[in-house]
Amino acid sequence: MLIKRKSIEKEESSRPARKVKYAPVTLSEQDGVRYLHFGTEWVQGAMRIRKPDWPELEYAQQMMSWMLWLPQPRAIAQLGLGTGALTKYCYKQFPDAQVTAVELNPAVIAICASMFKLPPNDARLAVLEMDALDFVHDEQRHGTLDVLQVDLYDATAKGPVLDTAEFYQACCACLNDDGIMTVNLFGDHPSYARNLKAMKFAFEQVVCLPQVHDGNVVAIAFRRARPIDLAALAERAAEIVAATKLPAKSWVKGLAAAK
C-alpha cells in the first residue's frame, strides 16, 4: 500500500490465488520500525518501536490534517485499523474525545494489541470488529462524528476496497455539519480518479495534499464547504507543530500548491 518491504514470514503460497475472507497478517522489522503486511511485501502500517504512539509514516501524519480546522474534536472514527497508528495517536492526543476504530479482520485487531501496543477498549476507546460499510450505513451513527479517517486496503493494495459514491455518501452522513473526512488514496492507480469523483459527488468540498511515499495521496473532504484561508491555516499549523511536532506547516504548503 505504501512501500514495499519483504515480510519476515513466507510471503505467499505458490498455489493459484483463491478468494479468502481474511488476508494473512505478517510482520517485518527494520531500523527500529515494525511493519504490518497482509502476507505480501506491501506495507499496511508501521510503528517505531521506541515511539509506539507516534504516526511513523508521512501519509499517516497527513491523515491528521483535519486538525487545521478542528482543534478539539469530540468524536473520531477510523475505518481500517492497520497498526492502530491513527487510533493510538488520537486516543492519546485528544483525552476528551471518543475514539472508534472499525476493522473487519480479527487477526489485525489481535496483532495490534500484541505487537503494536494498541490499548484495550475502555470508556473512550472502542475497537469494533465489523465491516466498515455496515458501520457507515448504521443510521444511529449518522451526524455523530467530528472526524472520519478512512484507510481501507486489502493485500493487493490496488486501491481502497470501498470506493463508491454510495459509500462516501454514507461516510458524509456519519459526520456532523462541521465534520471532516480524510482518506488515504493511491495516486498512481486508476482507483485514484474513481475515488475522487465519488467523494466530490458526496461532499461539498474535497482537496488533496501532495503525493508522498510510493504514491499515497491524502484527500480531505468537508461536509460543508470551507474557505482555504492560508494565513489563518498557517497560524493554526504553527500551533500544531508547537504542541505535537506533527509537520502541519507542510500541510498548509501542500494546500497552497493545490489552489
N, C-alpha and C positions, 0 to 999 in steps of 0.2 A: 504494500500500500504506500509506503513512504520511501524506504530504501531497501536494497537487497542485502541480506546478510544470511549466511548459511546457518541453519539450525544445528544445535548440538545433538539433536535427535535425528533419526532417519527421516529424510525429507518426505518422500512419497513412495508408495509401492510401485513396482514396475508393471503391475497388472493394469488393465484398462480402467480408466476412471469410471466410477459409478456414483449415482446420487446417494448421498447420505444426509441425515438430518443435521449432524454437527461435524464440523471440521476438527481434526486432531489439534490439540493445543501443545505447542513445543516452545522451548526456551533457548536462548543463546546469551552469552556474555562477552563483552569486550571493553577494555579500558574503563572498568568500573561501572559500566552500564549494562543492565539486564534488559533483554528484548523479548517480546512476545511474538510468536508466529502461529499460524494456523496450518502447521505441517509443511510449509514451504519456506523459501528464503525471504518472502515479503514480510516486512516488519509491521506489526499491528499495534505497537506501542512500546514505550521504553521507560525505564526508571533508573536514575543514577542512584546506586545503592547507598551512598552516603547522604543523599538528599531525597528521601523517598516521597516527600510531599510536593516536590518541585516538578512542574511540567517540563520535562527534559527536551522534547522535540520542539522545533520552532513553530511548526504548524499548530501544535497543542497550545503554545503560548498565544498564537493569533486567535485561537478559538475563544480566548478570554477578552477579545477586543470589544465586546459589548460593555465592558467596564468604562469605556469612554463616555457612555451615556447613562449608565445605571450604576451609581456608586454603592448603593445599598439594596441589593435585591433581597427579597424575602422568600422566593420560591424558585429553585433552579432544578432543571432536569437534564439528564444526559441520556441520549439514545445510543447504545453501543458502549459497553464498559471499557473494552481494551484492557490496559493495565491499571485502570482506575485513576489515571493521572488527573483528569479534569475533576472527577468526583472527589478525590482526596484534597485537591487544591481548594476547591470551592468550600468543602466542609471545614477546612482549617481557616481559610481567609475570611469567611463570612459566618461568624458564630451565631448570628441571629436568623440565618436562612435555613429553610427546609431544603435538603438536597436529596434528589431521587436519581437513581441510575437504573436503566432498563437493559437487560441482557438476556438473550434467548438461550445461550449455551451455558448449562450449569457448570461445565468444566472451567469456563472462563472465570466465573464467579469464585469457584473454589481456588483456582490458582492465584487470583488476585489477593485472596485472603492469606494464602500460604507463602507466596513468593513476591508479592508486590505491596504488602503491608496495608491492604485495604482494611479499615477499621470495621468492627461489627455494626450491624444495624442498631440504631438507638432512637431516641425521641426526635432527632434531627435528620438522621440518615436512613434512607430506605433503598436497598439494592433489590430490585424486583426481577425474578426470573420469569420473563414473559416476552411476547412478541411486541416489538416497537409499534407495529401497525395497530394492534389491539389497544395499546396504551393511548395513542393519539386519537383513536376513534371513541374512546370512553367519554361520554358526554359529561360525566362528573368531573373530569379534569379540564374541561373547556373553560377558558377565561381565568385559570388559576395560576399561570406561570409568568414570572418576570423574564426568565431566560430559558431557552431550549437550545441545547448543544447536540448536534447530530453528527455522528461519526460511525456510519454503518457500512462495513466492508466484510466480505467473506474471504475465503482462502485465495480466490483468484485475483482479488484486488483490482478488478477491471472497472469498478465504479460502484457508487452506493447501491446497496441491494434494494432500497426503496427510493424511487425517484420519480413517481408520477405526480401530476398536478393534484390528484385526489389526496395523496399522502401529504403533500405540502399544505394543502388547504386544511387538513386535519391538524397539522403542526401549528398553523396560524391560529386555528380555533382554540388551541390549548393556551395561547398567550393572552395576557390582559391587554388593555388598549395601548400601553406603552411598552409592550413586550418585544424582545429581540431574539432572533434565532441565528446561530452561527452553524455553518455546515462545512465539513471537510470534503472538498471535491478533488478530482484527479484531472488536472488541466490538460494533460497530454492524451486524453482519451475521448472518444465521441460522446461518452456519458456526460462530459462537462457541459456542452451546449444544451443537451436534453434537460439536465437538472436546472440550469439557469432559466430556461424557458418555462419550466414548470413552476419554479419559485416566483418568477415575475408575474405569472398568472395568479398565484395565490396571495402574494404580498404586495403592499402598496409601493415598497421601495426595496431594491436589492443592490448592494455594492460589493465589490470583491477586492481583497488585498492582493498584493503581488505574489506570484508563484514562488514557492520555496521547495527545498528538498528535491526529490525526483518527480516533481510535477504537482505537488499539493497546492491547492488554492482554497483559501477560506472565504466563503461568501457570508455576508452579513445581511439578514433580511429583517425589515421592520414592519410590524403590524400596521403602524401608521407612519406616513412619510415624515422625515425629519430633515431640517436643513443641515448640510455638512459645513458647519461653521469652523473653519480650520484654526482660527485664532483661539476660539473657546476650547476646541479639542486639544490644541497644543498645551494650554494651561492645565487641562484635566490630565493629559498624558504625563506632564511633569509631576503631578501629584501621585499618579500611579507608580511611576518609577521610584519616587522617594519612599513610598510606602511598601512596595512589593518587589522592586527590582525587575519587574516584567518590562520588556522592551517596548513600552507603549508609544514612545516617540516615533519609532519606525512604523507603527500602525498609521499614525497621522500622515507621515510622509507617503505611505502607500495610498491612503485615501486621496491625498493631494495629486498624486500621479494619475489616479484613476478618473479625476474630474475632467 
